[in-house]
């Protein structure tokens, strides 16, 4: 199936944009902040928390990095004004990480500072392996300056992630996901079974170290394993949360909430929806198969 998915992904740039748009509406809140606020308000009304993500990454121009700051400042203001149960998620390359670390740090720090004033949490997303060390440095530097309202992401398919867990600051707040970027074998586990085993190992290690864990998965096997660890440790509901993407595995999302766990939904929005969709498909051709199935009644949803 991997060859089929790859071929599908390569043909997507010639698929009519309205078709990609139709598919993306399930997974992206819209072009505007107002549409994202509406989506978050609906999630909150159902008992789910949210995190807002302004689409865009890998900027190559300082002016674009500055524009991203402005968009996130507006998102923070909306969360505060509307009293939404939401935090924000940011990608360091959107703020110039590939241009200059200090440039990126200054912009991210300004957002974290504004967010702290309004009691809002900031999640620093993890991107491809070329960004891993710099992203963790960014997180550690912010924590070292006393910012407690900031967390980071680790990816279970990365071979280095266990060592990264053990090097985290005390009281770390970590979103743990499988990882979607295409990485070489020497950098990342390739087999689903190994990735899942490492995911469970990392959850256990994070719990052992007293970290707050965002268990980010749509894989029911991993939900089951995580619930087993939570029951064994007797952790209170405020010590962790589950996390899922907008529009993905919604029946499982409701089951997790019904089981008494807090759950946060990742809500992406913005003008860069098309580039985001194509980039994600290129990074992970398997998603092309999910898109094809979503166009067929009764097709399976993506798992992660």
N, C-alpha and C positions, 0 to 999 in steps of 0.2 A: 504493500500500500504506500510506502514512502515515496516510490517513484511516481505513482499516480498523483500524490499530494504535491510533489515538487512540480510536476507538469502543470497542475491546476494553478499553483501559485505563480508560475511564470506567465500564464495567460491572463491573469487578473488585470494587469495594466491595460489590456485591450477590451476588458469587459466594460460595457457602458456604465458611466459614472452613476446614473440613477439606480442601477441594480446594486452597486456597492453601497450606495446611500441607503437603499431600502434595507439591506442586511444590517448595516451599521447602526441603524436607529435602535435596535434592540440592546446594543452594547455601549452606545454613546448617548449622553443625555441631550445633546443638541449643540448648536453653534454658540449660544449665548449663555452668559451667567444667569440670566433670568430663567432660562430653561433648566439649567442645572439646579437652581434653587427650588424650582417646582418639583424636580425629581427627588431631591433630598427631603423636601417636606412630605412627599408621599411615602417615602421609606420610613421616615420618623413616625408617621401616623400608624404604620404597621409594626412598630416596635424595633426597627432596625436603626443602627447608627450609620454614619456615612463618612466618606473622605472625598473631598473634591480634588480633581486633577485637571489642570489646564493643559490641554494637549500641546505638544511641542517639545523638541529635544535637539541635541547636537547642533546648537546654534554656532554659526561661524562669523558672527558680527556682534560687536559689543552693543550696538543699538538694539538688536533683537533681544539680547540678555536683559537690557534695561526695560524693554517693553514687557518681558515676562514678569519682571518684578511688579510693574504696574497692574498687570492682570491679576496677580496673586494678592496684591494689596486690596483690590476691589473684592476678590473672593472672601478675604478675611473680614472686610467690612460688612459684607452681606451676611456671613455666618453670624457675626455679632449682632447686627441690627435685626435679623430675622429670628434670632435665638434658636438656630438650628443645632441639632446634635450631630455635629460634623467637625472633622479636622481637615487638614490639607495634606496632599502628597506632592512632592516636588522631585524633579529629575535634575541632578547637578549639571548635566550637559546643557540643559535649557538656560542655565545661568552662567555659561561660559567655562565650564570645567576643562574642556579641551583647548580653550584659548589660554587661560591663566588661572591657576589655583586660587591665588589671592583675590582676583577679581570675583570669582565664583563665591569664595568664602564671604566676602564683604556683602554681596547681594543676598546670600542665604541668611547671613546673620541678621540683616535688617528685617527680613521677614519673620524670623524666629523671635526677634525682639518685639515686633508689633504683635505677633500672635500671643506671646506671653502676657502682654498688657491686657489682652482681651480673654485670657484663659483658654486659648486654643492650642492644640497640639499640632506639631509639624512632623510628617514622616518623610525622611530622605530615601527615595527609592534607589534600588540598585539596578545598574545597567549592565553592559557586557563586561567581560573579565578585564579589559583594559582600564576600566574605571574603578575596579573593586578597591584597590588599596587607597586611592585618592578619596573615594567616597567614605571609607572608614576613617581616614584621617580627618576629613571634614566633620564627621560626627564626633570623634573624640575631642577635637579642638573646641567645638561648641559646648560639649559637656564639661570640658576643662574650664571653660569660662563661666560655668554655673548655670547653663541653660538646661533645665530639667524637662522642658516641654518639647523635646525633640527625640526622635527615634530613627532607627535605620532598618534596612532590609538585608536579610541573608538568603541565599539560594541553596536548596538542598542538593542540587546536582553538582555544585562546585566542590571539588576535592578539598579545598582549603577551608571550607566553612567551619569544620570542627575547631580548627586552630583559631579561626576568627572569633568564634564564640568564647573560647577560653581567654582571648585577649580583650574582651569588651570591658568597658568601665562598669563599676558596681551599679546596681539598679538599672541596668540597661532595658530599653524598650525596643523589642525586635519583632519585626514582621518576618515570618518564615514562610517562604514559598518554594515551589520546585525550581523555577527558573525557566525562561522561554528562549533565550538567545542561543543561536547555534555556536557551540564551543568545541574545540578539539578534544580528543580523547584524553590527552595528558592533563587537561584542565578540568574536565567535567565527566561525571559518570554518564554513560550513554543508555544503559538499560533501565527501564521503568522500575523493575524490582529493586535494583540497587539504589536508585533515587529515593524510592519509598522507604527502604530500610534506613537510609541516611537521614531522611526527614524525621522519622520517629526517634532516631538516636539524637538528633539535634534538639528536638522538642524536650526530650528527657534531660539533656545536658543544660538547656536553658532554664528549665524548672529547677534543676539542682542548684543552679547559681543564683536563683532568686530573681530572674529576669521576668518582666512582663512580656508575654508572648502573644502576638497576633498570629493565630494559626490560619494561614491563608491557603485554602485548598478547596477544590470541588470534587476531590476523589473520596468517595465514601469509605474506602478502606482506611485512609488516613484520618478521616473524621472518627471512625470507630476506634482506631489505635489511640488517638488523642483523648477521646472520652475515657478510654481504659486508664491511661496515665493520670488523667484528672481525678478519676474516682479513687485510684490507688493512693494518690497524694492528698486527697481531700482539700484541694485548693478552692478558695472562695471565688465567687464569680468576678470579683474585681481584680483578680490576679492574671487574667487572660481574656482573650476574645477570639472568636472565629472571624474570618474575613473572606469575602467572595467578591467577584466581579459583577457589575451590573448586567442583568440579562442572562446570566449563566447559572444553570442548575438551580432554578428557583424552587422546585419542590424540595430539594435537599436543604436549601436555605431555610425554608419554613419548618422542616423537621428539626434542624439544629436549634432554632429559636424555641420551638415547642418543648424541646428537651431541657429548657431552662438556661441556655447559654446566650450570652450577648454576642451579637453578630454585626459586623460593619461591612457596608457595601461600597466598593470602589466606584466612584462616579466620574468618568472622564467627560470633558466637554471642550468645545472650542472650534475655531475656524480651521484647524489643521487635521480635521477628522479623516480626510481622504488620504493624506500622506501617512498619517498614523496607521490607518488600516492596511495600506500596501506594505509599509515597513514591517509591521508585525507579521504579515503573511510571508514576507521574504525571510524574516528571522526564524520563523517556525512554519514550514510548509504544511505541517499537519493541520493547521487551522484552516487551510484552504478546503480540506475535506469537510470540516465542520460547517463552513459557509455553504458548500454545495448541499450538504444534508439539510441545512436550515431552509433551503429553498424548496425542499420536498416535504409535503405534509407527513408528519410523524417521524421526521428525521431526528437523529440523536443530537444532543447538545454536546458542546465541548466539555471535557474534563480536564482538570489541571492539578 
